[in-house]
Each structure stands twice: as structure tokens, then as C-alpha cells.
Amino acid sequence: MSSLTRRFALKLIGFGSACLGLNQESQGQETAAPKKAKSTIAEPTVNWSNTHDRVFLGGECWANPMESWRISDGSAECLSTGADRNVHLLTHQLTDPTESFEMSVVVDQMEVKKQDLGAGFKIGVKSELNELRSNAFAKSGIKAGVVDGTLILANRSLPFDWLASPQSVTLKLTGKPADGKVELTLTATTPSNDRVAAITAKVPADAVLGNVAVVNNFVPTGRKKVEGKKKGSFSKFGGARYRFTDWSVSGKAFTITPENRFGPLLWTMYSLSDSRSEEGFVMKLSALTGPMGENDNKDVELWIEKDGDWKSLGTAPLHQDAWTATFRIANWDETSKTPYKVVYREKQRDGSEAESVWTGSIKANPSGRPLRLGALTCQNDYGFPYAPVAENLIKLDPDMLYFSGDQIYESHGGFGIIRSPAEPAILNYLRKFYQHGWSFRHAMKDAPTICLADDHDVFQGNVWGEGGAPMDVESGGTSSNGGYIEPARMVNTVHITNCAHHPDFYDATPVQQDISVYYGDMVYGDVSFAIIADRQWKSGPQNVETGSGRADHVKDQDVDTAFLDKPGLVLLGERQESFLRHWVDDWRGHKMKVLLSQTVFAGVATHHGAYNGYLKADLDSGAWPKTARNNAIKIIRKGMPLHINGDQHLTTLSQYGVDAQRDSCWSFCTPAISAGYPRWWRPDEMNMPHKNRPDHGRANTGEYLDGFGNKIYVYAVGNPDVGTEKNRYDKAHQKGSGFGLVTIDTKEKTYHMDSFRFKVDALDGNPENQFPGWPVTIHQKENAGQNQLS
């Protein structure tokens, strides 16, 4: 082994330990062991030898990124030579440094490109929360493995020439308490045990706490993030590829939590709707698994409990891109709560089966009493796993959940995005979407859930769908050109994973490129919910000239934006407008209406991105095109619906005007679950004229004309602070994150709206839990301009 290579290896290992500030003592040795020595390796905790080849590594594991890993011939093989590809063990966490532990894994080097960046373990991987799910994306931890013929442990190393190209080498890491620290020992042995290499280090006790993982290609010292601004992305470095076999973990230092498994069944989403036909109430349920293999089982079974007995309702096939099995059960008994379970039977290579079960309850139809809807939007993953919001939803136990879009952002989970071809792009999307289910599955399993796709869900900063047209990528980027940049197969997978369980669509005819649609209604709890896509038909900004550089932004406060309202520009499109005309006249089976879409039909934000980032008009909002916006509001006004939406990262409560101020329905734009790109509504400091400020007298409220000249009455706004906090939950709270709760009383004909901040207990009665101006109650007739609130 050359001295140059040894120096490179020594530099490599400094990255993690420098951040930990470790004070270590170490020693290393190589010994010749008897060839017939008994192995001390425990039975594998993660044993891929009986699993068919596939992408999904198993319920015990989280792979970073999922698309870089495969089970192949009984091992977990990394397909990428990029840095820091890793697999976390979800069922075991190091929690007690006063006890001992042991881990082992067999590694095989499969390929080397430019340099061998090694393989092995990381322990003590933790976020600032030291919480299992957030830990799975942390970059901290103590390294223990082999790099280019050198055994490394924390910031120590020792070269061994026979480790230069490891084949079936067993790496074993042990830890035991020693003088208030933890003494770590890493050994490497050949298959025949004729060679043993060892290295020891003492580390601070708290440095070992957190997740444990196996790693392909340790991050080299000083490696910079160069793949844009994607969190956790590193340059595409020509490292090595390894495979890992028989990962064993044991010891009292671990807390073992089998229920932390995530898969093969990941979560469920369901809807319940009155079909107003001979089919009665129809229940639709989607069960999601991880991406399975050619020889795996391809269906999921649904069971319900009735009178103490479990009854099978049959099986549904898994969609081979979305890995979603969808059940449709007509004539559902909506009068009582029904426990259910979905079962996936995983075929093993030896012919046996392993059963995965996910349970929940189908709620009874909340007829004859107020219906409570939890309304959520926008999950930037710096706040993952959003525990304060998810826990509040479980405590509140709403009758229904509504996610209005941006279940993912392109930066989710790090490692960038894959745009094409379709198959890897889909896997890239799925592992990001899985963070949504990982966060909210315990709330979704027991409540009907409507889940819309929006722009970031299909890897676009903004979507101007233009009826499914392909994007002209030669003349602009993903934020300022009409059409879809992603392959239609990927877009359809996004729609399936989010919407397949929705009630039957009004007209399921695909648009251009055979891209699917999902608009329609749901009648539940004496309320009809119209579900539409704001942007699937919307015209792109390339049809106009804003004169500000970026095609979708108008920055000049003095410009008259009337010229942007050109004839023929589309917002909702003819098909969705036709549906809404039918919907407002159809009062079968319900007494009140709600419109569910992605964003507000007005420009209720004056500043974008930076605190002083003034923007007069944003074409991405539902305020543009103006004529199309006004037509849509005129259509829905007849049905007197409350419009519930999100997208803006800024909670607002406002009322639309078309012919006059306050002549149309109200809009509740809910807070982002975890606000990323910030927005503010601060018209007063921009000297925007206003009239008729509400009785509460708060700044930035009253009747305004937005940047496109649309009439809008703003009653309440939850402007954020600039995000500076280090703790993710403190930062999310500071940036105006949270969730909405709407109580619809069909007897009193009222909508009561709560807008909760992120880091609160929604049940403790503290008035500071909500954004200024909430809670608010409006009457149904106010959505037709018959106003009572002042």
C-alpha cells in the first residue's frame, strides 16, 4: 500500500470526528487466528439471504437513497459510487452507553472507479432531536470500516494490505463502557479466519447514542456539496460499490423497538363517499408497499372486523410503478366504525411467507353532527418528521384529513432528483413521498384522507399544466414554462400514490400525453367536497411578458398588470368548470359545500423569499389569469362553498370579490406543515389602498385590490418571522408553520376555522396557540356575499 494512499485514507476519516470533538485513545493490531476458530457472530438481525431480488430492502431498513440500493442474490448491494450511500436499522437504537453492544456485517467490494471510499458502519448518527426518523437523514456519526486497505475507527486508522480489495470480509464492531467513555473495537476477518485486523478507540459516551447504519463510500474530508442546493447532496464521485450480507446487531446498549419497522406495508389512505346511487356509500382504500421484485407477491388483501370476526374482502393488485393496491367496496355500512387490516404476504426464496399487517378503522359517517376537517399543506423536510403537527392530529382525531399538495419538495431526503428516464425518476419520487407516510400514517389510517398533488410533487417549482402538454425545456426552466417536464409515467405515478383512493372521478378521461386527472366530489358527513386541480389546465407564463426577468413574477409596484389578462388564458379549464357547474346545482345527500384545491384565488402575498423581497404579482397564484379567476369564482359562488387551500406557506383568511368587494366565497389558506420559501402579506407598509378594515383593527386587513387588480377582503393573516432557529421544530414554528382545523356544522350552517401554530398543544386552550385573528366562524350564506362578519 503506497504512502500516498495511506495519507489519503488518514485524511478521509477526519470528517465525522472533527465535528464530534472526540477525545480518543486507540491501538491497532493484526493477528493470525486459528483457521478453525469458532465465530462469535450472532444470528443476522437483517438477513437478506431469503429475500427475492428487489429495490425495497425490508421493513427494518431505511436506505439513503432508496434508488441506489438493491437486494441482489441475498445481499444488499449499492448501485452507486457516490458518497455516503447508507442503510439505517430502524428497529435498533443505541440508547445506553453504560452497556455493551456488538455489530457485524460481511462486505464484498464489487467495483472501484477513481478511489475506494470504503464501507462499514456508522454509529451515533443523530439529528438535533435524536429521533429515529430524523436521525435517518443526519450526517453525523462515528465511522468504523475499511477504506482502501485501511481499517478506520473514529479518527484512528491502521493499514492492512490484505484489506485492499475486501471479499467476504466480516467487519465486527463492539462497544463497552470504560472509565465514563465507550471503548470501541473494530475487527476485520477473512472467511477462513486466517487473518484478523483490529483497531480500538475510546470515545465520549454520548457520541455513540442514536441510529446505526451501514455505509457505502464514507464522505471524504472537505467534500463540498455541488449538486445545486439539494440538502445532503454531494458531487458524483467515482468511489466504490460494495455489497453487505448478514447484518447482526446485539447488546443491552440497544433499545429494540420492532414496531419501528416501516414496511413492506407502509401505510393506508382511504375515502368514504355517498355515491347517491344504488351503490350507496363507497369506501376506497389504497395500501402502499415498498417497491417489490419480480418474484414477490403482487397483491394485498383487505380484511374487516364485524361482530368480533374477521372477514376478507378480497385482494387488489399492486400497481407496478406506484406500488399501491387500491380497493373499491360499494354498499359500505357507513353507520358504524369498522376496524380493518391490510395484509401483504411476502414470498421468501425458500418458499415460505412472511406476513406484514397494517391496521386501522373506517370511521362512521359523521351525519347529523358537526364534521371536523384537518387541513394541511406543504412539507419542507427540514421540519421532518413534523411530530408536533402529527401528534396534534392524532389527539384531535378529526373526521377527515386534507393534504392540499407539496407532500414532497425536490430536496426531500437529499441526494438530488432524477428527472428521467421514468423508472429511476419514479423511485426517486417514491422514497421522498414515503417521508409523508412515515410522518402521518398513524393519523391517516383512521380518517378519510384527501391528498392532492401539486407542483413540487412532480418535481417542478411551479406547474402550468396546459392540459398535460409536455414542457418546452429548450426555452425555459421548471418555474416559468407551461407543461410537464417529467415523463407522463412519473406524473401518473404521483397521481396514483396521492389520489387513487379518492372517490370515483367525475370524468377520468386522461389529458395530453395520457396524463391522468383526479377531479370530482366526495359526499361525507352531510357535506359535499369538490376536489379540483388548480394547475393541470392552467396557462403558462410564456403566454405573456411580465418584463421582470422571471416570467412568472412582476416586481414593479407601479406597473399596471391589466395587460397580463389576455383572452384565451386558462385557470381551471373547461372540463373542471363544467364539473363545478354541475356540482353547485347538485344538492343530493348533503347540506353544505366545500371546495378543495391547491391554492388561493387571489394574490395574498406582497413579499416572497426574503423579508424585503417585494413582489407585486405572482402568476403562480390562483389570482392569474384574472378573467379566468373571476369566471371560476362566479361559478362556485352559487353553491356557497368555503374554499380550503394551501400552497402559499402563509395562512390567510380572505373573501373573494368579483363584481364588488365581498360578493363571493371565503378562502381559508392553511399554514404550511413546515414552511420553506417564506411569504408575507404586508400591504400597509407598501401603501396599498384599503377600505373597511375589520372591527378587530389589525394591520394589513380590509378590502384591497391584489397585484392583478382582483378584489380581496383580508380578515386575518399569519405573517411569519425570519427563520433563524437551529432546532427544526423551533424554526418551523418561527416561520409560520402549523395546520388548520375546520368544523362544519350543517345544522347551524356555519364553518368554524382554527389556524394552529406548529409547536403547540392544540387541546390546552392557550389563545396563543393560533395565529392572530383566529378562530373565526362564518355562515354558509357569507360565501354568496350575504355578509355577517365584520
QUILIN-V499472 format. One record per residue. N is the residue number from 1. PSI is psi in radians with two decimals (999 if undefined). NEAR is the number of other ideal C-beta (glycine too) atoms within 10 Angstrom. D_FIRST is the distance of its C-alpha to the first C-alpha in whole Angstrom. Layout:
N/PSI/NEAR/D_FIRST + N/PSI/NEAR/D_FIRST
//
This chain:
1/2.16/15/0 + 2/2.69/10/4 + 3/-0.57/8/7 + 4/-0.78/8/8 + 5/-0.67/17/7 + 6/-0.71/16/7 + 7/-0.68/10/10 + 8/-0.74/18/11 + 9/-0.68/26/11 + 10/-0.69/17/13 + 11/-0.65/13/16 + 12/-0.72/25/16 + 13/-0.10/24/17 + 14/-0.32/16/20 + 15/-0.98/18/22 + 16/-0.76/24/24 + 17/-0.48/21/24 + 18/-0.65/11/26 + 19/-0.52/11/29 + 20/-0.36/18/29 + 21/0.76/8/29 + 22/2.50/19/28 + 23/1.72/10/28 + 24/2.65/20/26 + 25/2.39/13/25 + 26/2.84/19/22 + 27/2.69/11/20 + 28/2.73/18/17 + 29/2.75/11/17 + 30/2.31/17/16 + 31/2.76/10/19 + 32/2.03/9/20 + 33/2.65/14/23 + 34/2.40/8/26 + 35/-0.41/9/25 + 36/0.33/7/29 + 37/2.46/12/28 + 38/2.42/7/30 + 39/2.43/10/29 + 40/0.15/10/30 + 41/2.32/17/29 + 42/2.94/14/33 + 43/2.48/8/34 + 44/2.32/16/33 + 45/-0.71/19/34 + 46/1.94/24/33 + 47/1.83/15/34 + 48/-0.01/25/33 + 49/-0.39/14/34 + 50/0.23/14/37 + 51/2.39/23/37 + 52/2.71/17/38 + 53/2.33/16/36 + 54/3.09/19/37 + 55/-0.83/20/36 + 56/2.16/25/37 + 57/-0.18/21/35 + 58/2.79/23/38 + 59/-0.35/22/40 + 60/-0.16/21/37 + 61/2.59/26/35 + 62/2.11/28/35 + 63/2.33/24/32 + 64/2.03/21/31 + 65/2.72/23/32 + 66/-0.68/23/34 + 67/-0.18/21/34 + 68/0.01/24/30 + 69/2.63/26/30 + 70/2.58/21/31 + 71/2.16/21/32 + 72/2.07/14/31 + 73/0.75/12/32 + 74/0.16/17/32 + 75/2.79/21/29 + 76/1.95/24/28 + 77/2.31/21/26 + 78/2.28/26/25 + 79/-0.09/16/27 + 80/2.56/18/25 + 81/0.19/23/22 + 82/2.91/23/24 + 83/2.62/21/23 + 84/0.70/26/24 + 85/2.24/24/26 + 86/2.82/26/27 + 87/2.11/27/29 + 88/2.52/24/32 + 89/2.04/22/33 + 90/-0.39/25/37 + 91/-0.18/20/39 + 92/2.25/25/37 + 93/2.44/24/36 + 94/2.02/25/35 + 95/-0.27/15/38 + 96/1.70/17/39 + 97/-0.04/22/36 + 98/-0.01/11/38 + 99/2.96/15/37 + 100/2.83/17/34 + 101/2.93/23/32 + 102/2.43/19/30 + 103/2.56/28/28 + 104/2.68/23/26 + 105/2.61/28/24 + 106/2.26/21/23 + 107/2.51/24/20 + 108/2.25/17/19 + 109/2.20/19/17 + 110/-0.55/18/20 + 111/2.53/13/18 + 112/2.30/16/16 + 113/-1.80/12/18 + 114/-0.88/10/16 + 115/2.61/19/13 + 116/1.96/27/13 + 117/0.08/30/15 + 118/-3.10/29/15 + 119/2.75/29/18 + 120/-2.48/27/20 + 121/2.75/26/23 + 122/2.38/24/25 + 123/2.86/26/28 + 124/0.57/26/31 + 125/2.03/26/31 + 126/2.56/22/34 + 127/-3.09/20/37 + 128/-0.29/13/39 + 129/-0.39/16/41 + 130/0.99/18/39 + 131/2.41/18/41 + 132/-0.94/24/39 + 133/-0.77/21/40 + 134/-0.56/22/39 + 135/-0.54/24/36 + 136/-0.23/26/34 + 137/0.12/23/34 + 138/2.69/21/33 + 139/0.09/17/29 + 140/-3.05/18/29 + 141/2.82/25/27 + 142/2.24/28/25 + 143/2.49/25/21 + 144/1.90/28/20 + 145/-2.77/27/17 + 146/2.31/27/14 + 147/1.93/28/12 + 148/0.87/22/9 + 149/0.13/21/7 + 150/2.28/26/9 + 151/2.22/26/13 + 152/2.52/27/15 + 153/2.02/27/19 + 154/-2.13/26/21 + 155/0.45/20/20 + 156/2.74/22/17 + 157/2.73/22/14 + 158/2.16/21/12 + 159/2.53/22/8 + 160/2.03/19/8 + 161/-0.61/9/6 + 162/-0.16/15/9 + 163/0.17/24/10 + 164/-0.53/15/8 + 165/1.37/13/11 + 166/2.29/24/14 + 167/2.08/11/17 + 168/0.69/13/20 + 169/2.29/21/18 + 170/2.11/21/21 + 171/2.27/25/20 + 172/2.20/21/23 + 173/2.19/22/24 + 174/2.67/17/27 + 175/2.44/25/29 + 176/2.60/17/32 + 177/2.47/15/34 + 178/1.85/14/34 + 179/0.79/8/36 + 180/-0.06/10/37 + 181/-2.99/21/33 + 182/2.20/28/31 + 183/2.07/18/28 + 184/2.44/27/25 + 185/2.19/19/23 + 186/2.24/29/20 + 187/2.62/20/19 + 188/2.30/23/17 + 189/2.61/23/19 + 190/2.87/18/19 + 191/-0.59/11/22 + 192/0.04/11/23 + 193/0.38/16/22 + 194/-0.21/13/20 + 195/2.45/17/17 + 196/2.22/18/18 + 197/2.48/24/15 + 198/2.63/19/18 + 199/2.52/24/18 + 200/2.55/21/21 + 201/2.55/24/23 + 202/2.36/18/27 + 203/2.75/27/28 + 204/2.52/18/32 + 205/-0.72/16/34 + 206/-0.19/14/35 + 207/-0.34/26/31 + 208/-0.15/23/31 + 209/2.44/20/34 + 210/-2.72/25/35 + 211/2.80/29/33 + 212/2.61/26/30 + 213/2.75/24/28 + 214/2.57/26/25 + 215/2.36/26/23 + 216/2.02/32/21 + 217/1.59/26/19 + 218/2.57/27/19 + 219/2.18/18/21 + 220/2.70/23/19 + 221/2.31/14/20 + 222/0.15/9/23 + 223/2.24/16/24 + 224/2.63/6/27 + 225/2.06/14/30 + 226/-0.03/11/31 + 227/1.22/15/33 + 228/-2.44/10/36 + 229/0.39/9/37 + 230/2.14/18/36 + 231/2.30/18/35 + 232/0.13/19/32 + 233/2.42/20/31 + 234/2.83/21/27 + 235/2.68/13/27 + 236/1.62/13/26 + 237/2.45/19/22 + 238/1.38/14/20 + 239/-2.43/28/18 + 240/2.90/23/17 + 241/2.39/22/20 + 242/2.83/29/20 + 243/2.62/23/23 + 244/2.34/24/24 + 245/2.50/20/27 + 246/1.22/19/29 + 247/2.04/24/29 + 248/2.42/18/30 + 249/2.29/23/32 + 250/2.92/17/34 + 251/2.66/18/36 + 252/-0.22/11/39 + 253/-0.30/23/37 + 254/2.47/22/37 + 255/2.17/13/40 + 256/2.14/13/41 + 257/1.54/12/43 + 258/-0.54/10/43 + 259/-0.09/6/46 + 260/-0.08/17/43 + 261/2.51/15/42 + 262/1.46/22/42 + 263/3.04/27/43 + 264/-0.59/25/44 + 265/2.12/25/47 + 266/-0.95/23/46 + 267/3.10/25/50 + 268/2.69/27/53 + 269/2.50/30/56 + 270/2.84/25/59 + 271/2.77/24/63 + 272/2.14/27/66 + 273/2.47/24/69 + 274/1.97/24/73 + 275/-0.27/16/73 + 276/0.69/15/77 + 277/-3.03/9/77 + 278/-0.21/7/78 + 279/-0.07/14/74 + 280/-2.49/13/75 + 281/2.37/20/72 + 282/2.19/20/69 + 283/2.23/25/65 + 284/2.37/22/62 + 285/2.33/26/59 + 286/2.34/27/55 + 287/2.28/27/52 + 288/2.36/30/49 + 289/2.96/26/46 + 290/2.91/24/42 + 291/2.01/22/41 + 292/-3.10/21/42 + 293/3.08/16/41 + 294/-0.62/9/43 + 295/0.09/13/43 + 296/2.83/21/44 + 297/2.51/18/48 + 298/0.26/16/49 + 299/2.88/13/52 + 300/2.53/28/53 + 301/2.45/20/56 + 302/2.29/21/59 + 303/2.58/16/61 + 304/2.70/19/64 + 305/2.18/14/65 + 306/2.16/11/69 + 307/0.67/5/71 + 308/-0.07/5/69 + 309/2.58/7/67 + 310/2.32/11/64 + 311/2.31/10/65 + 312/2.35/10/63 + 313/0.23/15/64 + 314/-3.02/10/61 + 315/2.80/17/58 + 316/2.48/19/57 + 317/2.60/11/54 + 318/2.25/22/51 + 319/2.27/18/50 + 320/-0.12/12/47 + 321/-0.84/19/46 + 322/-0.33/24/47 + 323/0.87/25/47 + 324/2.20/25/50 + 325/2.17/25/53 + 326/2.23/22/57 + 327/2.49/21/60 + 328/1.99/15/63 + 329/1.94/20/66 + 330/2.86/13/70 + 331/0.79/12/73 + 332/2.46/21/70 + 333/1.71/15/72 + 334/0.00/21/72 + 335/-0.23/10/74 + 336/2.70/10/72 + 337/2.37/9/68 + 338/1.97/18/66 + 339/2.52/14/63 + 340/2.86/23/61 + 341/2.51/17/57 + 342/2.48/27/55 + 343/2.26/18/53 + 344/2.19/25/50 + 345/1.86/17/49 + 346/2.05/22/46 + 347/2.34/18/45 + 348/2.83/15/43 + 349/-0.46/14/41 + 350/0.12/7/43 + 351/-0.19/7/46 + 352/3.04/9/47 + 353/2.51/10/47 + 354/2.24/14/46 + 355/2.29/11/49 + 356/2.30/18/48 + 357/2.39/12/51 + 358/2.28/21/52 + 359/2.75/15/56 + 360/-2.91/21/58 + 361/2.38/15/62 + 362/2.05/24/64 + 363/2.68/21/66 + 364/2.58/15/70 + 365/2.13/22/71 + 366/0.96/21/72 + 367/2.50/16/76 + 368/0.09/9/79 + 369/2.89/12/76 + 370/2.45/19/74 + 371/2.33/22/71 + 372/2.18/20/68 + 373/2.13/27/65 + 374/2.16/26/62 + 375/2.19/27/60 + 376/2.78/28/57 + 377/2.72/29/55 + 378/1.78/25/51 + 379/1.41/30/48 + 380/2.29/25/46 + 381/0.06/24/43 + 382/-0.43/17/42 + 383/0.05/25/45 + 384/2.40/25/44 + 385/0.45/22/45 + 386/0.63/28/48 + 387/-0.72/17/49 + 388/-0.68/22/52 + 389/-0.85/30/54 + 390/-0.70/20/53 + 391/-0.62/14/54 + 392/-0.68/24/57 + 393/-0.73/22/58 + 394/-0.72/13/58 + 395/-0.71/11/60 + 396/-0.50/16/63 + 397/1.03/12/62 + 398/2.82/24/64 + 399/-0.30/22/66 + 400/2.60/25/63 + 401/2.56/21/60 + 402/2.01/26/60 + 403/2.00/27/56 + 404/0.08/26/57 + 405/2.99/27/54 + 406/0.89/25/50 + 407/-0.36/28/49 + 408/2.84/27/46 + 409/2.80/24/44 + 410/-0.49/20/42 + 411/-0.07/21/39 + 412/2.20/27/40 + 413/0.00/23/37 + 414/-3.01/19/34 + 415/0.27/27/32 + 416/-2.96/21/35 + 417/2.74/19/37 + 418/2.06/19/38 + 419/-0.64/17/41 + 420/2.80/12/41 + 421/3.13/11/41 + 422/-0.76/18/43 + 423/-0.92/14/41 + 424/-0.53/14/38 + 425/-0.68/22/40 + 426/-0.79/24/42 + 427/-0.68/22/39 + 428/-0.76/24/38 + 429/-0.80/27/42 + 430/-0.76/25/42 + 431/-0.45/24/39 + 432/-0.77/26/41 + 433/-0.54/22/44 + 434/-0.42/23/43 + 435/-0.55/22/43 + 436/-0.90/26/47 + 437/-0.67/20/47 + 438/-0.55/20/45 + 439/-0.71/24/47 + 440/0.17/27/51 + 441/-0.56/20/51 + 442/-0.39/14/53 + 443/-0.70/23/55 + 444/-0.46/23/56 + 445/-0.36/21/56 + 446/0.17/21/59 + 447/2.43/24/61 + 448/2.38/30/62 + 449/2.15/24/59 + 450/2.27/24/60 + 451/1.89/26/56 + 452/2.59/28/56 + 453/2.52/27/54 + 454/-2.81/27/53 + 455/-0.88/23/51 + 456/-0.45/25/48 + 457/-0.50/27/48 + 458/0.48/23/48 + 459/0.67/24/45 + 460/2.44/23/48 + 461/-0.67/15/49 + 462/2.62/22/52 + 463/2.18/31/54 + 464/1.48/28/57 + 465/-0.51/28/57 + 466/0.77/24/60 + 467/0.53/19/61 + 468/0.18/19/58 + 469/2.57/18/57 + 470/2.54/16/54 + 471/2.47/22/52 + 472/1.62/13/52 + 473/-0.22/12/49 + 474/-0.40/6/49 + 475/0.22/10/52 + 476/3.05/17/51 + 477/-2.95/14/48 + 478/-0.20/20/48 + 479/-0.25/17/51 + 480/0.21/21/53 + 481/2.55/24/54 + 482/2.77/23/56 + 483/3.13/20/55 + 484/2.30/26/52 + 485/-0.46/20/48 + 486/2.70/27/47 + 487/2.52/18/47 + 488/-0.60/18/51 + 489/-0.66/17/49 + 490/-0.77/25/47 + 491/-0.75/29/50 + 492/-0.62/21/52 + 493/-0.71/27/49 + 494/-0.78/24/50 + 495/-0.71/21/53 + 496/-0.84/21/53 + 497/-0.57/28/51 + 498/-0.65/26/53 + 499/-0.07/25/56 + 500/-0.48/21/57 + 501/-0.05/26/59 + 502/2.78/26/61 + 503/2.76/24/65 + 504/2.41/15/66 + 505/2.67/16/65 + 506/-0.79/20/69 + 507/1.85/11/68 + 508/0.14/11/64 + 509/2.20/8/64 + 510/2.84/12/61 + 511/-2.85/19/61 + 512/2.65/14/59 + 513/0.21/16/56 + 514/0.53/11/57 + 515/2.35/22/56 + 516/2.84/20/58 + 517/2.95/24/60 + 518/0.38/21/61 + 519/2.60/25/64 + 520/-2.86/21/67 + 521/2.86/28/68 + 522/2.17/25/68 + 523/2.00/21/71 + 524/2.34/27/71 + 525/0.60/29/73 + 526/0.37/21/76 + 527/2.46/25/73 + 528/2.19/26/72 + 529/2.01/29/69 + 530/2.25/24/68 + 531/2.04/24/65 + 532/2.90/28/64 + 533/1.90/23/61 + 534/-0.57/27/62 + 535/0.00/28/59 + 536/-0.50/27/59 + 537/-0.06/25/62 + 538/2.46/26/62 + 539/2.59/23/62 + 540/2.72/25/59 + 541/-0.15/24/60 + 542/-0.18/18/59 + 543/-0.18/17/63 + 544/3.04/20/64 + 545/1.91/10/63 + 546/-0.35/21/62 + 547/0.26/12/62 + 548/0.19/15/59 + 549/-1.20/8/56 + 550/2.23/16/55 + 551/-0.42/23/57 + 552/0.08/23/58 + 553/2.39/20/58 + 554/2.05/22/61 + 555/-0.42/16/61 + 556/2.04/14/64 + 557/-0.45/14/66 + 558/-0.11/5/69 + 559/2.47/16/69 + 560/2.00/8/71 + 561/0.11/22/69 + 562/-0.53/9/72 + 563/-0.24/11/71 + 564/-0.17/23/68 + 565/1.26/17/70 + 566/2.63/12/71 + 567/2.52/6/73 + 568/-0.10/9/71 + 569/2.54/19/68 + 570/2.47/20/67 + 571/-1.33/23/66 + 572/-0.40/27/66 + 573/2.71/24/67 + 574/-0.70/10/70 + 575/-0.79/18/69 + 576/-0.60/26/68 + 577/-0.68/19/72 + 578/-0.74/14/74 + 579/-0.79/22/72 + 580/-0.62/23/73 + 581/-0.71/14/76 + 582/-0.76/12/77 + 583/-0.75/25/75 + 584/-0.36/19/77 + 585/-0.18/9/80 + 586/1.85/15/79 + 587/0.37/12/80 + 588/2.27/9/80 + 589/0.15/16/78 + 590/2.92/21/78 + 591/-0.30/15/79 + 592/2.80/23/77 + 593/2.64/25/74 + 594/2.37/28/70 + 595/2.18/25/68 + 596/2.10/23/65 + 597/-3.11/27/62 + 598/-0.75/24/59 + 599/2.91/24/61 + 600/2.53/27/64 + 601/0.86/30/66 + 602/2.78/29/67 + 603/1.40/29/65 + 604/0.96/29/64 + 605/2.25/27/62 + 606/-0.36/26/62 + 607/2.37/19/59 + 608/2.43/19/55 + 609/-1.16/11/52 + 610/2.73/11/52 + 611/-0.65/12/55 + 612/0.32/7/57 + 613/1.23/14/56 + 614/2.42/16/59 + 615/2.11/21/60 + 616/-0.76/21/64 + 617/2.40/27/63 + 618/1.97/22/60 + 619/-0.31/27/61 + 620/-0.39/25/58 + 621/2.89/24/61 + 622/0.12/30/64 + 623/-0.31/26/66 + 624/2.46/30/65 + 625/2.48/23/67 + 626/-0.84/19/70 + 627/-0.75/14/73 + 628/-0.65/22/71 + 629/-0.83/25/70 + 630/-0.68/20/74 + 631/-0.74/14/74 + 632/-0.75/25/72 + 633/-0.67/22/74 + 634/-0.66/14/77 + 635/-0.86/18/76 + 636/-0.43/26/75 + 637/-0.61/18/77 + 638/-0.56/16/80 + 639/-0.08/23/78 + 640/0.78/21/77 + 641/2.65/26/74 + 642/2.31/23/71 + 643/2.03/26/68 + 644/2.22/25/65 + 645/-3.05/26/62 + 646/-2.26/31/59 + 647/-0.56/27/56 + 648/-0.21/28/57 + 649/0.33/26/55 + 650/2.01/27/58 + 651/2.31/33/61 + 652/2.66/29/65 + 653/2.07/27/68 + 654/2.92/25/70 + 655/2.31/25/73 + 656/2.59/30/73 + 657/2.51/21/76 + 658/-1.24/17/77 + 659/-0.51/10/81 + 660/2.79/10/81 + 661/2.42/20/79 + 662/0.56/20/78 + 663/0.11/19/80 + 664/-2.87/26/77 + 665/2.88/25/75 + 666/2.68/24/72 + 667/2.24/27/68 + 668/1.83/27/66 + 669/2.04/30/63 + 670/2.78/32/61 + 671/2.68/32/58 + 672/2.49/32/54 + 673/-0.76/29/52 + 674/1.70/28/50 + 675/2.23/30/51 + 676/-1.78/20/48 + 677/2.03/15/50 + 678/2.66/22/53 + 679/2.69/25/56 + 680/2.63/24/59 + 681/1.79/23/63 + 682/1.06/17/65 + 683/-0.50/23/68 + 684/-0.73/15/70 + 685/-0.26/12/68 + 686/0.11/12/68 + 687/0.62/8/71 + 688/2.24/17/72 + 689/2.51/9/75 + 690/2.81/16/76 + 691/2.84/9/79 + 692/0.97/12/80 + 693/2.45/18/77 + 694/2.84/17/77 + 695/-0.48/8/79 + 696/-0.31/12/76 + 697/0.23/8/76 + 698/2.58/15/72 + 699/2.72/13/71 + 700/0.44/22/69 + 701/2.80/25/72 + 702/-2.90/21/75 + 703/2.18/19/76 + 704/2.90/26/74 + 705/2.21/17/73 + 706/-3.06/29/69 + 707/-0.31/26/67 + 708/0.03/23/69 + 709/0.19/15/72 + 710/2.50/25/72 + 711/2.27/21/74 + 712/2.30/24/72 + 713/2.02/26/74 + 714/2.09/25/71 + 715/-0.63/24/72 + 716/2.59/23/69 + 717/2.49/26/65 + 718/1.16/24/62 + 719/2.39/20/60 + 720/2.98/22/57 + 721/2.88/13/55 + 722/2.28/10/52 + 723/2.04/17/49 + 724/-0.25/9/48 + 725/2.62/13/47 + 726/-0.71/7/43 + 727/2.29/13/44 + 728/-0.67/22/44 + 729/-0.64/20/48 + 730/-0.71/15/49 + 731/-0.76/20/48 + 732/-0.74/30/50 + 733/-0.77/23/53 + 734/-0.61/19/53 + 735/0.22/27/53 + 736/0.47/25/56 + 737/2.87/31/54 + 738/-2.55/30/56 + 739/2.86/29/58 + 740/2.73/27/62 + 741/2.17/23/64 + 742/2.19/23/67 + 743/2.08/17/70 + 744/1.97/27/73 + 745/1.81/18/76 + 746/-0.24/19/78 + 747/-0.83/10/81 + 748/-0.19/12/81 + 749/0.84/15/80 + 750/2.73/17/77 + 751/2.06/26/74 + 752/2.18/17/72 + 753/2.21/26/69 + 754/2.45/23/66 + 755/1.71/29/63 + 756/2.46/26/61 + 757/2.89/24/58 + 758/-0.93/25/55 + 759/1.19/19/54 + 760/2.93/17/58 + 761/1.88/13/59 + 762/-0.18/21/62 + 763/-0.01/10/64 + 764/-0.05/7/65 + 765/0.10/7/67 + 766/2.12/11/66 + 767/-0.35/7/68 + 768/-0.10/8/64 + 769/-0.44/19/62 + 770/2.77/24/64 + 771/2.69/24/63 + 772/2.27/14/67 + 773/-0.31/20/69 + 774/2.71/22/69 + 775/2.81/16/70 + 776/2.45/19/72 + 777/2.29/14/75 + 778/2.76/22/76 + 779/2.65/16/79 + 780/-0.74/22/79 + 781/-0.37/12/81 + 782/-0.37/22/79 + 783/-0.04/28/77 + 784/0.28/17/80 + 785/0.08/19/81 + 786/1.42/12/84 + 787/2.44/17/82 + 788/-0.60/10/83 + 789/2.34/16/80 + 790/999/9/80
//
